[in-house]
Amino acid sequence: MKPGKPTGLRIIAGEWRGRRLVAPEGDATRPTADRTREALFSMLLSRIGSFEGLFVADLFAGSGALGLEALSRGAERALFVEQDAGALRALRANIASLRAQQRCDVRAGSVLSLARTDNAPDLVLMDPPYGTGAGAVALDRMDRLGWIESAAWISIETARDEDLAVKGFAADTVRDIGKSRLHLLRKEF
């Protein structure tokens, strides 16, 4: 089975800068464009200061471009959650090509199937299917199951015309880039 199709998708910065990634075959997933990913990581860097040592969760992971970008920039480890078989093949191929297996935990299944945790990530990156509201539903569930701590940053990508509201979370910033809208969220107190 083929892991995916070669694309212009690449790591933007850090240890693996310029390395190409494969995208899943078919139209079931839509990788975050390089331009959008670059803007997202610039926004995050200005808020976080450094990715060094972070635990990152890449949910609705697809090719894994978001989590792998964070690892390239110094994150210690990443959890990837994806349910599409083609996307999982591409994700695993990308992790293998970067020799990042020791820093990655890949879970095959729905984000909504995650169980309670005592080990919450520092940064949650979500790129759910546009127009489904899946990001808001996942964030609400993850919060109830201990996945979101008070200091965590959450990024959810939606279509440009989508609004996002999750009880208990406030938007730090919302930015439109091309056809996408990036929402950076924090827990409210």
Contacts in CASP RR format, 6 or more apart in sequence:
PFRMAT RR
TARGET T0000
AUTHOR 0000-0000-0000
METHOD contacts of the structure
MODEL  1
MKPGKPTGLRIIAGEWRGRRLVAPEGDATRPTADRTREALFSMLLSRIGS
FEGLFVADLFAGSGALGLEALSRGAERALFVEQDAGALRALRANIASLRA
QQRCDVRAGSVLSLARTDNAPDLVLMDPPYGTGAGAVALDRMDRLGWIES
AAWISIETARDEDLAVKGFAADTVRDIGKSRLHLLRKEF
1 89 0 8 1.000
2 25 0 8 1.000
2 89 0 8 1.000
3 22 0 8 1.000
3 89 0 8 1.000
3 90 0 8 1.000
3 92 0 8 1.000
3 93 0 8 1.000
4 22 0 8 1.000
4 23 0 8 1.000
4 24 0 8 1.000
4 25 0 8 1.000
4 86 0 8 1.000
4 89 0 8 1.000
4 90 0 8 1.000
4 93 0 8 1.000
5 22 0 8 1.000
5 23 0 8 1.000
5 24 0 8 1.000
5 25 0 8 1.000
6 20 0 8 1.000
6 22 0 8 1.000
7 20 0 8 1.000
7 21 0 8 1.000
7 22 0 8 1.000
7 23 0 8 1.000
7 31 0 8 1.000
8 20 0 8 1.000
8 34 0 8 1.000
9 20 0 8 1.000
9 21 0 8 1.000
9 22 0 8 1.000
9 23 0 8 1.000
9 31 0 8 1.000
9 34 0 8 1.000
9 63 0 8 1.000
9 65 0 8 1.000
10 18 0 8 1.000
10 19 0 8 1.000
10 20 0 8 1.000
10 21 0 8 1.000
10 34 0 8 1.000
11 17 0 8 1.000
11 18 0 8 1.000
11 19 0 8 1.000
11 21 0 8 1.000
11 65 0 8 1.000
11 68 0 8 1.000
11 69 0 8 1.000
11 72 0 8 1.000
11 98 0 8 1.000
12 18 0 8 1.000
12 34 0 8 1.000
12 37 0 8 1.000
12 38 0 8 1.000
12 41 0 8 1.000
12 69 0 8 1.000
12 72 0 8 1.000
13 41 0 8 1.000
13 69 0 8 1.000
13 72 0 8 1.000
13 73 0 8 1.000
14 72 0 8 1.000
14 73 0 8 1.000
14 74 0 8 1.000
15 71 0 8 1.000
15 72 0 8 1.000
15 73 0 8 1.000
15 74 0 8 1.000
16 68 0 8 1.000
16 71 0 8 1.000
16 72 0 8 1.000
16 98 0 8 1.000
17 72 0 8 1.000
19 72 0 8 1.000
19 97 0 8 1.000
19 98 0 8 1.000
21 31 0 8 1.000
21 63 0 8 1.000
21 64 0 8 1.000
21 65 0 8 1.000
21 68 0 8 1.000
21 90 0 8 1.000
21 94 0 8 1.000
21 97 0 8 1.000
22 63 0 8 1.000
22 90 0 8 1.000
22 93 0 8 1.000
22 94 0 8 1.000
23 29 0 8 1.000
23 31 0 8 1.000
23 63 0 8 1.000
23 90 0 8 1.000
24 31 0 8 1.000
24 62 0 8 1.000
24 63 0 8 1.000
24 84 0 8 1.000
24 86 0 8 1.000
24 87 0 8 1.000
24 89 0 8 1.000
24 90 0 8 1.000
24 91 0 8 1.000
25 86 0 8 1.000
25 90 0 8 1.000
28 84 0 8 1.000
28 86 0 8 1.000
28 87 0 8 1.000
29 62 0 8 1.000
29 63 0 8 1.000
29 84 0 8 1.000
29 86 0 8 1.000
29 87 0 8 1.000
30 127 0 8 1.000
30 129 0 8 1.000
30 130 0 8 1.000
31 62 0 8 1.000
31 63 0 8 1.000
31 65 0 8 1.000
32 40 0 8 1.000
32 65 0 8 1.000
32 66 0 8 1.000
32 127 0 8 1.000
32 157 0 8 1.000
32 180 0 8 1.000
33 178 0 8 1.000
33 180 0 8 1.000
35 177 0 8 1.000
35 178 0 8 1.000
36 157 0 8 1.000
36 177 0 8 1.000
36 178 0 8 1.000
36 180 0 8 1.000
36 182 0 8 1.000
37 65 0 8 1.000
37 66 0 8 1.000
37 69 0 8 1.000
39 175 0 8 1.000
39 177 0 8 1.000
39 182 0 8 1.000
40 66 0 8 1.000
40 125 0 8 1.000
40 155 0 8 1.000
40 157 0 8 1.000
40 182 0 8 1.000
41 69 0 8 1.000
41 70 0 8 1.000
41 73 0 8 1.000
43 173 0 8 1.000
43 175 0 8 1.000
43 182 0 8 1.000
43 184 0 8 1.000
44 51 0 8 1.000
44 123 0 8 1.000
44 153 0 8 1.000
44 155 0 8 1.000
44 184 0 8 1.000
45 51 0 8 1.000
45 73 0 8 1.000
47 153 0 8 1.000
47 172 0 8 1.000
47 184 0 8 1.000
48 54 0 8 1.000
48 123 0 8 1.000
48 153 0 8 1.000
50 74 0 8 1.000
51 70 0 8 1.000
51 73 0 8 1.000
51 74 0 8 1.000
51 75 0 8 1.000
51 123 0 8 1.000
52 74 0 8 1.000
52 75 0 8 1.000
52 76 0 8 1.000
53 74 0 8 1.000
53 75 0 8 1.000
53 76 0 8 1.000
54 70 0 8 1.000
54 74 0 8 1.000
54 75 0 8 1.000
54 76 0 8 1.000
54 121 0 8 1.000
54 122 0 8 1.000
54 123 0 8 1.000
55 75 0 8 1.000
55 76 0 8 1.000
55 77 0 8 1.000
55 78 0 8 1.000
55 79 0 8 1.000
55 119 0 8 1.000
55 121 0 8 1.000
55 122 0 8 1.000
55 123 0 8 1.000
56 67 0 8 1.000
56 70 0 8 1.000
56 71 0 8 1.000
56 75 0 8 1.000
56 77 0 8 1.000
56 78 0 8 1.000
56 79 0 8 1.000
56 121 0 8 1.000
56 122 0 8 1.000
56 123 0 8 1.000
56 124 0 8 1.000
56 125 0 8 1.000
57 78 0 8 1.000
57 79 0 8 1.000
57 81 0 8 1.000
57 121 0 8 1.000
57 123 0 8 1.000
57 124 0 8 1.000
57 125 0 8 1.000
57 147 0 8 1.000
58 64 0 8 1.000
58 66 0 8 1.000
58 67 0 8 1.000
58 68 0 8 1.000
58 70 0 8 1.000
58 78 0 8 1.000
58 79 0 8 1.000
58 80 0 8 1.000
58 81 0 8 1.000
58 125 0 8 1.000
59 81 0 8 1.000
59 111 0 8 1.000
59 124 0 8 1.000
59 125 0 8 1.000
59 126 0 8 1.000
59 127 0 8 1.000
59 128 0 8 1.000
59 138 0 8 1.000
60 81 0 8 1.000
60 82 0 8 1.000
60 111 0 8 1.000
60 126 0 8 1.000
60 127 0 8 1.000
60 128 0 8 1.000
60 129 0 8 1.000
60 134 0 8 1.000
60 135 0 8 1.000
60 138 0 8 1.000
61 67 0 8 1.000
61 80 0 8 1.000
61 81 0 8 1.000
61 82 0 8 1.000
61 87 0 8 1.000
61 91 0 8 1.000
61 106 0 8 1.000
61 127 0 8 1.000
62 82 0 8 1.000
62 84 0 8 1.000
62 87 0 8 1.000
62 90 0 8 1.000
62 91 0 8 1.000
62 127 0 8 1.000
63 87 0 8 1.000
63 90 0 8 1.000
63 91 0 8 1.000
63 94 0 8 1.000
64 80 0 8 1.000
64 82 0 8 1.000
64 90 0 8 1.000
64 91 0 8 1.000
64 94 0 8 1.000
64 95 0 8 1.000
65 94 0 8 1.000
66 125 0 8 1.000
66 127 0 8 1.000
66 155 0 8 1.000
67 75 0 8 1.000
67 78 0 8 1.000
67 80 0 8 1.000
67 125 0 8 1.000
68 78 0 8 1.000
68 94 0 8 1.000
68 95 0 8 1.000
68 98 0 8 1.000
68 100 0 8 1.000
70 78 0 8 1.000
70 123 0 8 1.000
70 125 0 8 1.000
71 77 0 8 1.000
71 78 0 8 1.000
71 98 0 8 1.000
71 100 0 8 1.000
71 103 0 8 1.000
71 104 0 8 1.000
72 98 0 8 1.000
75 103 0 8 1.000
75 123 0 8 1.000
76 103 0 8 1.000
77 103 0 8 1.000
77 104 0 8 1.000
77 105 0 8 1.000
78 103 0 8 1.000
78 104 0 8 1.000
78 105 0 8 1.000
79 104 0 8 1.000
79 105 0 8 1.000
79 107 0 8 1.000
79 121 0 8 1.000
80 91 0 8 1.000
80 95 0 8 1.000
80 104 0 8 1.000
80 105 0 8 1.000
80 106 0 8 1.000
80 107 0 8 1.000
81 107 0 8 1.000
81 109 0 8 1.000
81 110 0 8 1.000
81 111 0 8 1.000
81 114 0 8 1.000
82 88 0 8 1.000
82 91 0 8 1.000
82 106 0 8 1.000
82 107 0 8 1.000
82 108 0 8 1.000
82 109 0 8 1.000
83 108 0 8 1.000
83 109 0 8 1.000
83 110 0 8 1.000
83 111 0 8 1.000
88 106 0 8 1.000
88 108 0 8 1.000
91 106 0 8 1.000
92 106 0 8 1.000
95 101 0 8 1.000
95 104 0 8 1.000
95 106 0 8 1.000
107 114 0 8 1.000
111 126 0 8 1.000
111 128 0 8 1.000
111 134 0 8 1.000
111 138 0 8 1.000
111 142 0 8 1.000
112 137 0 8 1.000
112 138 0 8 1.000
112 141 0 8 1.000
114 141 0 8 1.000
114 142 0 8 1.000
114 145 0 8 1.000
114 147 0 8 1.000
115 145 0 8 1.000
116 145 0 8 1.000
116 146 0 8 1.000
117 145 0 8 1.000
117 146 0 8 1.000
117 147 0 8 1.000
118 146 0 8 1.000
120 146 0 8 1.000
120 147 0 8 1.000
120 148 0 8 1.000
120 149 0 8 1.000
120 152 0 8 1.000
121 147 0 8 1.000
121 152 0 8 1.000
122 149 0 8 1.000
122 151 0 8 1.000
122 152 0 8 1.000
122 153 0 8 1.000
123 152 0 8 1.000
123 153 0 8 1.000
123 154 0 8 1.000
123 155 0 8 1.000
124 139 0 8 1.000
124 142 0 8 1.000
124 147 0 8 1.000
124 148 0 8 1.000
124 152 0 8 1.000
124 153 0 8 1.000
124 154 0 8 1.000
124 155 0 8 1.000
125 155 0 8 1.000
126 135 0 8 1.000
126 138 0 8 1.000
126 139 0 8 1.000
126 154 0 8 1.000
126 155 0 8 1.000
126 156 0 8 1.000
126 157 0 8 1.000
127 156 0 8 1.000
127 157 0 8 1.000
128 134 0 8 1.000
128 135 0 8 1.000
128 138 0 8 1.000
128 156 0 8 1.000
128 157 0 8 1.000
128 158 0 8 1.000
130 158 0 8 1.000
130 159 0 8 1.000
130 162 0 8 1.000
131 158 0 8 1.000
131 159 0 8 1.000
131 162 0 8 1.000
133 158 0 8 1.000
133 162 0 8 1.000
133 164 0 8 1.000
135 156 0 8 1.000
135 158 0 8 1.000
135 164 0 8 1.000
136 156 0 8 1.000
136 164 0 8 1.000
136 165 0 8 1.000
136 166 0 8 1.000
139 148 0 8 1.000
139 154 0 8 1.000
139 156 0 8 1.000
139 166 0 8 1.000
139 169 0 8 1.000
139 185 0 8 1.000
140 166 0 8 1.000
140 167 0 8 1.000
142 148 0 8 1.000
143 166 0 8 1.000
143 168 0 8 1.000
143 169 0 8 1.000
143 187 0 8 1.000
148 154 0 8 1.000
148 187 0 8 1.000
149 187 0 8 1.000
150 187 0 8 1.000
150 189 0 8 1.000
152 186 0 8 1.000
152 187 0 8 1.000
153 172 0 8 1.000
153 184 0 8 1.000
153 185 0 8 1.000
153 186 0 8 1.000
154 169 0 8 1.000
154 184 0 8 1.000
154 185 0 8 1.000
154 186 0 8 1.000
155 182 0 8 1.000
155 183 0 8 1.000
155 184 0 8 1.000
155 185 0 8 1.000
156 164 0 8 1.000
156 182 0 8 1.000
156 183 0 8 1.000
156 185 0 8 1.000
157 180 0 8 1.000
157 181 0 8 1.000
157 182 0 8 1.000
157 183 0 8 1.000
158 164 0 8 1.000
158 180 0 8 1.000
158 181 0 8 1.000
158 183 0 8 1.000
159 179 0 8 1.000
159 180 0 8 1.000
159 181 0 8 1.000
160 176 0 8 1.000
160 178 0 8 1.000
160 179 0 8 1.000
160 180 0 8 1.000
160 181 0 8 1.000
161 181 0 8 1.000
162 181 0 8 1.000
164 171 0 8 1.000
164 174 0 8 1.000
164 181 0 8 1.000
164 183 0 8 1.000
164 185 0 8 1.000
166 185 0 8 1.000
168 187 0 8 1.000
168 188 0 8 1.000
169 185 0 8 1.000
169 186 0 8 1.000
169 187 0 8 1.000
169 188 0 8 1.000
170 185 0 8 1.000
170 186 0 8 1.000
170 187 0 8 1.000
170 188 0 8 1.000
171 183 0 8 1.000
171 184 0 8 1.000
171 185 0 8 1.000
172 184 0 8 1.000
172 185 0 8 1.000
172 186 0 8 1.000
173 182 0 8 1.000
173 183 0 8 1.000
173 184 0 8 1.000
174 181 0 8 1.000
174 182 0 8 1.000
174 183 0 8 1.000
174 184 0 8 1.000
175 181 0 8 1.000
175 182 0 8 1.000
176 182 0 8 1.000
END
